[in-house]
Amino acid sequence: MELASYADLAVRLVNTEEPERGTDTLTSVDAVRALFSDSARAAALADESDLPRLRAVRTRLRGVFEAAAEGDEVRGVDLLNSLLMEYPVSPLVSGHDYLDAAGRPRWHLHLADNSATATAHFSAVACMGLAVHLTELGADRLGICQAAPCRNAYLDTSTNRSRRYCSDRCATRANVAAYRARKRQEAEAALGGPGA
C-alpha cells in the first residue's frame, strides 16, 4: 500500500460529520470499526472511549482541510504537524502479497499496527497519509466541497487541480442549481423583473 493512500482515512473520518446538515455517523463502536479498511487488529481495539477521541481528531483534521481550501497552507500544515507529533507512526517494511516476475517480494512501506488504542492507530496512519499526500501533491490538493450545504472533505487527484466537489453527485447538484438560477435570472430580465 502506498503511504499516500492512507490519506483516504483522513477523508473518511472528516466526512463522518456533516456540520452544515447537523449529522454525525460516528456514534458507536461499530462506526469506529467501520473506519478501518485493512487493520482488523486496530479495529478490534475500538471501544467507547474512542468515540470522543476520534471526534476531537476529526475536528482538527477538518481544520487542516478548511485551512488548505482557504489557501492558508501554513495554518493547515501547522495543524497537521501538531497531529503528527501527537500521533507518531511506526513504519514497517513489508513484502506481503506483492511478488515481482522472479517471485521475490516487492518491498514497500506500511505503517505498523502496534498502537495501544484504535484512536492512536487510526490517527497516526491517517495523518501520515495526509502528510504524504500534501507534501507530494501540494496543500491545494486538500479541499472542502463547494456544494452547499455539503462541506465534505476530499483529496484532489485531478490532473489539472480543478476539483471543487467531493463527488459527482455534488458537482451535478451544484451545476443544476447554477443553471436554474441563470434561467430564473434570464426570465426575470425578460419580464423586466428584479434582475433587470
N, C-alpha and C positions, 0 to 999 in steps of 0.2 A: 504494500500500500504506500503510495506517495504521501509524504508528510502534509502537503498542501490539501490533500483530500480530507484530512481531519478538520479543516475549516468548516466543512458542511455541518459538523456537530455544533459549532457555534451558532450557525444559522438556525439549525433545528431547535436549539434551546431558546434563542431570542424569540422565535416565532411561536413558542408555546403560549405567548401572551399577545393579545391584540388590544393595546391600551385604548385606542380610539373607539373600539367596539365594546370595551369592558369585558372581554373574555379571557379566560386563563384555563389552559388544559393541564397545567402542572399542578394537579390536585390530589394525586395519590401515589403510592409507592409503585404501582403498576405503570403509571405515567412516567416516573423516573426511569424504570427499567426499559421502557419503550424507547427512550432516548439513545440507548446504547445500540450501536449497529453490529459490532462484532466482538464484544467483550462480555462473555457470559459471566466470567468471574467478577468483574466490576459491577455488573448488573445485579448479581446475587448479593452484593454488599449493601444494596439500597435498603434504606429504612425510612421511617417517618422524619428523622432528623435531617434527611437530605432535602426535603421539600423547602423549608425556609432558606437553607444554604444555597440551593440551586436557584431559587428565585432571586436572591441577592446577586449571585454571579450573573444571572440573566439581565438584571437591571444594569449592571456595569458593562456587560457586553453590548447591550443596546446602545449605551453611551458611546462605545467605540464606533459602531456603525453610524450613529447620528452625527458624530463629530466628522467622520470621513465624508459623509453625504453633504455636510455643510461646508466642506472644503477646509476644515480645521484639522489638518493632518497631524500637527504636533500634539494637539489635545488628544486625538484618537490614539496616537502611538503611546503617549504618556499613560492613558487609561489601560491600554493593553499591557504595557510594561509592568504596571502595578499588579495586574492579574498574573502575569508570568512569574513575578517574584513571589507572589503568594502561593501559586500552584506550580512548582517546578516539575520538569519532566525527567524521565529516565529513559534515554534512548537504548535500543536493543537491536543488534544486527540479526536479521532473520533471513532464512532461505526457504521457508516452507512454501509448498505449492507452486513454486516457480522454478522450472528447470530450463536450462538452455539446450541447444541442439545436442550437446555432448552429454547431457544428463546431469550436469553439475548445477548446484543451486545458483540462482541469480540473487545475489545478496542485496538486501535493501534494509532500510531503517524502519523500525516500528517504535512506538512509544510504549515502554514496558507497562505491564498491567500489575503493578505492585503497590498501588496506593492503599492507604488504610481505609478510606471511605469512598463511596460511589461519587460523591461530590468532588473529592480531590482528584480522582482519576478522570472523570469527565471534564472537569475544568482545565486540568493540565493538558490533556490532548486537544481539546477544542481551542484553547488559547494558543498552543504551539502551532496548530494547523493554521489558525488565523494569522499568526505572525509570519509563517512561511508564505502564505498567500499574499499578504501585504508587502513583504519585502521582495518577492519575486515579480509581482504584477503591479504594485502601487496601491496606495491608500484610496485612490479614486476608484478602485475596483470593489470597494465595500459600499453598499448602498441601502437606502430605505425606499421602499416602494412609493412612488409619487401618486398612486391612485387612491384618492380619499375614499373611505376612511382607513384603508388597509394598513399602511405603515409597517409591513413586514420587512425584515432584513433580507438581503440577497448578496451573492457574490457575482460580480460582472465578469463573465468569461468570454464576452463577445470579442471579436477581432478588432472592432473599431471603438471600443469603450463607450458604446451608445446605450447600454441597457438603462432603463428608467423604472421598470416594473419588476415585481417579484415573480410574475407568472404571465403566461399568455392570456389567462383569464382576466387579470387586472389590466393588461395592456388593451385588450379588446373593450373592456368596460369603459376605460378612460377615453379611448378613441371614439366610441359610440356616443358618450356623453358630450365630448367636444363637438362632434358632428351635429348632434341635436341642438346644442347651444348656438352654433353658427346658423343653422337653418331657422331657429327661432328668431335670431337677430335679423336675418335677412327678411323674414316675414314681417317683423315689426317695422323694419325700414321701408318695406314696400307699402305698408299701410300708413306710414307717417307716424308710427308709434314712438315709444320711449327711446329706442335705439337710433332714431332718425336725426 
